[in-house]
Amino acid sequence: MKVKQLSARIDQQLATIDAKLAKLGDSSKDATTDASSQEERIALLNIREKLLKSKDIVWRAHNLQEQDDVQRQLRRTHQVGIALCLISVVAIIALLAGYLMTA
């Protein structure tokens, strides 16, 4: 699943929780808050907090993956550069050896 899709799903769930919290808040103004509605409110707030943490973790993991991809690409570029240098050294040695044998 892509990060943006996962983030969008979490945002939808957060919106649903926010709506439920708003509804609980409105109902608590009209009547006295009972223990069950207070427990439900606490549970929704805990779920909301966990969803926010999950969203943050998903984006951090995504950013780390992107950084790792960049580092991997740089490492490959360095390896190709070193290989080309080694090939050049071998070619120069071969040319020198050929020149010295003919001289």
Contacts in CASP RR format, 6 or more apart in sequence:
PFRMAT RR
TARGET T0000
AUTHOR 0000-0000-0000
METHOD contacts of the structure
MODEL  1
MKVKQLSARIDQQLATIDAKLAKLGDSSKDATTDASSQEERIALLNIREK
LLKSKDIVWRAHNLQEQDDVQRQLRRTHQVGIALCLISVVAIIALLAGYL
MTA
3 58 0 8 1.000
3 59 0 8 1.000
3 62 0 8 1.000
6 58 0 8 1.000
7 55 0 8 1.000
7 58 0 8 1.000
7 59 0 8 1.000
10 51 0 8 1.000
10 54 0 8 1.000
10 55 0 8 1.000
10 58 0 8 1.000
11 55 0 8 1.000
13 51 0 8 1.000
14 48 0 8 1.000
14 51 0 8 1.000
14 52 0 8 1.000
17 44 0 8 1.000
17 47 0 8 1.000
17 48 0 8 1.000
17 51 0 8 1.000
18 48 0 8 1.000
20 44 0 8 1.000
21 41 0 8 1.000
21 44 0 8 1.000
21 45 0 8 1.000
21 48 0 8 1.000
24 37 0 8 1.000
24 40 0 8 1.000
24 41 0 8 1.000
24 44 0 8 1.000
25 41 0 8 1.000
27 37 0 8 1.000
28 37 0 8 1.000
28 41 0 8 1.000
END
